[in-house]
């Protein structure tokens, strides 16, 4: 029989709706930010994002690796670097803590930052499980502080434009969403904590894809059916993941993530089939040329794309046209938009834990996926 998690669904519109591109003008008040974790994500995303968001002062950073701490401090001009998060919080009393450490430390660092009066901007995956998420949300509510999670893909131009057009009704109702990833990237190619994960692909990357799926449907799934086969005996991690998600109103989503594919790399592909058109969303660089026979037009059509970041296309009646492009990789700029929006909400007094509640539901879906894969049964996420 199908299994049920017994949780109460909340419409995603009660979490974070489609953001405006330039939301987050901070009214002249400097926000003191501390960064916890000075690894690759901080180097590529967090520190650069802080430099482009007006009104941000990085007052300190924390990292357990001494050489990394020294080098990153010099690279980004941060003099106050620590190996102890309590020392950083006590001395500098930041307004916002950016948590960019491995996810098994997120719960404790979030609780610590909230205890010291800092709002929290946490990397994904939010925490390890639903119970940890509930603990952080409860602490934030008790301290009247806000927590947001950096599911930054939805802040990229290609996804924002597609969402805006869907909301406007340009394509009719979305009824089927297909999402896939293919690459040769087993755990042996990872560094640090990612290489040690057994529950890996669905947990670590899947939250990005699931966030986008729920974002486009503006809802959460009612059931999850998942498979995580192990085609290579030398790999314990879930490098192949297939998930089917049923949504209200006869809507359906599928997600296939393959980290041991020999096919040309596709970092994240999505096809959204709507009543009046289909959308093709490609993230991770597009170098594609094709000559296809368009039956509806009675002639061949040529398509060509060459972008470093990604693009969103609308396809209908044999025609295909681009509606949004990311010329460059947009992970940092999307994070900056998210941070700018969060700081503006703090400034206006509207910041809350709704983003954290949404992230908790994503973790619940991931957990249901692993349960379904383990039991071979559909897991129902009941009202």
N, C-alpha and C positions, 0 to 999 in steps of 0.2 A: 504493500500500500504506500502511496505518497506520504512523505513526512512533512511536518509543518514546524516552522520556527515559532509560530504564534505571536508575531509582532504586529503592531498596528501601523499600517502604511500611512505615511504623511506625504502629501503632494510636494513635489520638488519645488514648486513655486513658493512654498513656505520657507524654503532655504534660500538659495541665491539665484535670482533671476538674471537674465541676460544683461551684462554690464555695458555701460557706455564707454566709448573708447578712451575718453580723457577724464573720466570721473576721478575726483580726488584732489582738488585744489585745496591745499592746506592753508588755513587762514592766517598765515604769518607767524605761526607758533612752531618753534623747532621741536621735533620729536626725537628724544634720545633713544637710540636703538642699540641693543647688544646682540651679537651673533654668537650662537653656541654651535660649535662644529666648524672647523676651518679646512674641510676637505675639498674634494673636487667640485661639489655642488656650490659651496660657498665661493670658490674661486671663479667659477664660470657664471654663476647666477646671483647669489645673494649680495656679495660685495659690489659687483657692477650695478645691480638694481638699485642699491642704496645710493650710489653716486648720481643716478639720473632722476631720482624722485626728489622734488623740491621739499625742503623742510625736514630733511633727515640728517641727523648727526650720529655717526657710529661712535659710541663712547667707549666701547671695549668689545673684546672677543675672547672666546674660550676654546681651547683645544688641548687634548691630552698629549699629543705627539709634539715633543719639544722642538724638533727641527722644523716641522710643518708650521708650528706656532710662530717661530722666529721668521721664517721666510715669508709667510702670508702677512704677518704684521708689517714687514718692510715693504712688501709689494703694494699694499693698500694704505700705507701710512697710518696704521693703527698702533699707537704706542702702548695702550693699556691691553695687554694680552695676558691671559691667565690659564692655569691648568685646573683651577678650582672654580666651578660655577657660583658657589656661595660667595666667594671673595669678590667676584665681579659684580654680583647683584648687590651686595652690601655696600661696596664702595661707590658704585656709579648710579644705582637706583634708576635703571632704564624705564622708559615709558612702554617700550615694546621689546619683547624677546623673540628673536628669530631662531627657531630650533631646526638645525640642519644636521644633526647627528644621526646615527643609525636608528631605525624605528624601535628597537627594543629598549632604547633609552628615552623615547619621547614622553612617555607617561610621567616618569619621575621628573624630567626637566620642565615639562609643562606645569606640573603641580608646584615645583619649586619657584618658578617664575611667577606664577599666580600668587603664591604665598608672599612674595616680595612686592606685590602690587603692579606687576607688569602684564600688559596685554600680550597675547601669544599669537605669533605667526609661525605655524608649524609646517614643515615639509610633509609630503605624503610618502608612504602610507602614514596615516595619522598616528595610530598606536597599534598594538599587537592584536587586540580583540575588543569586543563590544563592551565588556566590563571595564576595561581600562578607559575607553572613551567616555563611559558614563561617569567614571571618577573625575576625569578632567572637566567635563561639562558641569558636574555638580560643584566642583571647586571654583570654577569661573563664576557661576551664578551666585555662590555665597559671597564672593569677593567683589561682585558687580563689575566684572572684567569681561573682555571679549576674547574669543579664540577663533581664528580662521585657519584654513588649511590651504596649502599652495597646490591645488589642482589647477594649474595655470593654463592648460591647453584651451579651455573655454574662453580665455582672454586673448587668444590669438585671433587675428583679423579673419582668417578663413572660416573659423568656427563661429565667430560672432556674427558675421554677415549671413552665413547660412541660417543661423538661429533667428535672426531678425526677419529674414525673408519667410521663414516658416511661420513665425508668429503673425506676420502680416497676412498670411493666407495665400501667398503667391503660387504655391505648388499644390494646394489642397492638403488633405490629411495625410500625415506620415503613418504608414501601416507596416512597413518592413525595413529594418536596419541591419545591414551586414557589416561586420567589422573583422579585419584580419591583419595579422603581422606575420612576415616570413623573413628569416635571417639565419645565418649560421653564427649563433652566439651562445654556446653552451656555458655552464658555470666556469669552466677553465679559462674563459676569456674575461671573466669579471675580476675585479679587484676588491679587497677588503671584505666587508660584511656581506655583500651580495653573493660572493662566491661560496659562502657557507650556508645559504638558505636552502632548505629542502622544499618548503612551501614558498616557491619563488616567483614564477612568472605571473600567476593569477594574483598573488598578493602584492608584489612589488610594482609590476607594470599594469596589471589588470585594473587597478583603481583609477588610472587615467582613462582607460577605455570605458569603464563602467560609468564614470562621471559624465563623459560625453554622451553616452547612450541615454542616461537618465535626463541629461540636460536637453537633448533633442525631443524626447518624448514628454518632457515636463511631468514625469511620474516615476514611480518605482515599480519594479516587476512584481507580479503576483506569484511567480514560480520560477525555480531555477533547476535546470537539469545539466549536469556537467560530466565531463570525462577527462581524466588526466592519465593517459596511457604512458608506459615507459618503454619506448621502442629500443632504447640503448641501455644495456645492463650496467654499463659503467657510470650512468648518471642517475642519481636518486631524485634529483629535483624535477619539478613539473615543467619540463621544457616543451611539452605539447599539451595544449589546453583547448578543449572545445566546450562552449557553453551555449545553451539555448535559454532565452529569457522570454517568458510570456508577460505581456503588459495588458492593462485593461483595454476594453473596446476592440478585442481581436487583433491587437498589435503584437508584433513579434520582433525579437532581435537575436542574432547569432553572433558569436565571437569565437574566432579561431586564432590562437597564438602559437606559432611554431618557431622555436629557437634553434632547431637543428635542420633547417631547410637548406637544400643546395640551390634553390631557385634564386633569381635575382632579388636582392634585398628590397623589401617593402616595410618601412618602419611602422606606419599605421595607415591603413586604407579603410575607408568607409563608403558604403553605398546606401543612400537613403531613398527608398522608393515611396513616392507620394502619389496621390490620386491623379495629378496632372503633369508630373515631371519626376525625374530621378536626379539625385545629386551625387557626385563623386568627389569625395574629400580625400586628398593625398597629403600626408605629412612625412617629412624626412627627405625632401629633395625629389624633384620630378624631372626626368630626362626621358621623354616619351614622344615617339612619332608613329603615326599609324595611318593607313589608308583602308577605310572600311566601306562596304557597300551599305548605303542608307536606303532600305527598302521603301520607307515612307516618301523619300525624295526621288527615287528611281535613278540614283546616280551615286558614284563614290564620293566620299568626303575625306579630306585630309585633316588630321589633328596633330598639333605639335605643342609640346610643353617643355620648358627648360627653366626651372627655378630651383634655387638652393634650399628654400624653406618648405614650401608646399602650396597647394592651390585648392580651390573649390570650384567645381564645374556644375552647370545645369545641363541636363540632357533631355531632350523632348523632340518628337516628330523628326527624328533623324539628325537633328542639329545638336551641337555641343558648344557652349560658350563659358568662359571663365567669369565668375562673379567676384572672386577675391583671390589675392596672391600674397604669399609671404616670400619676399625675394631672398631673405636670409633666414637662418635658424632663429626662431622667435622665442626660445625658452626664457631668456633673460628679460626681453621686453615685455613678454606676457606676465612674468613675475612682477615686474615693475608696475604694470597696470593694476595687478591684484593688490600689491602693497600700497599703492597710491589710493586705491579705493578704500582699503581697510583703515588707513590713517585718516582719511576724510570722514569716515563714519565715526571713528573715535573722537575726532574734533567736534563733530555735530551732535554727539551723544546718542547716535543710532546704532553703534556697534553692539553685537550680541554674540550668542553662542549658536546661532542658526547654521552657520557654516560647519561648525563642529558636529552638530546634530546630523547634518547631511553626510558628513564624512563617516559618522557612526553607522549610518544606513549602508554606505558603500562597504564597510567592513563586514556588516551583517550579510550582505549579498555574497561577498568573497567567502565567508565562513560557510554559507549555505552551499556554495559551489564545491568546496572541499568535502562537505558532508555528502552531497549527492555523488561525487566521484568515488567516495569511499564505500557507500552503500549500494550504488547502482540505482537509486530511487530518485524520483523528483522530489524536491523540497518546496513546499508551499509556504509562501510568506503571507499569512492570513491577515485579514482585517481584524 
